Amino acid sequence: MNHYATQKSLRDAGGLLVVAQWEAKPGEADKVAGILDRFLPEAQREDGVKLFLISRGKDNPAQFLFYELFRDEAAFKAHQESAHFKTWIAGEALPLLAKRERTQYGLL
């Protein structure tokens, strides 16, 4: 499938796009990456998730970028209520962060 077709099908499907940026506390980046390695496959399997990507900064490996496309607000809420979110993100990763920002978008 070409890039345009992929973008068109995602846009036509609608949804809620969430972009998050994290920065780990000094000395905690590898620990955060390990938590995210376990978390990511679980998040990608959620029923209301259309796309879920996590990237790590090349220039600053303490920075992480999340690109998450959910079917709707209810799917995003279910994601935050999932056991893997509560355990790995809220319970383990967030205390290791110096910075966390999150923005929601609607697709054009």
DANORZI-V743885 format. One record per run of one state. SS is the DSSP state (a for helix, b for strand, c for the rest). FROM is the first residue (numbers start at 0). TO is the last residue. If there is no record, write none. Layout:
ss | from | to
SS | FROM | TO
SS | FROM | TO
This chain:
ss | from | to
c | 0 | 1
a | 2 | 12
c | 13 | 14
b | 15 | 23
c | 24 | 27
a | 28 | 43
c | 44 | 47
b | 48 | 55
c | 56 | 61
b | 62 | 69
c | 70 | 71
a | 72 | 80
c | 81 | 81
a | 82 | 95
b | 96 | 105
c | 106 | 107
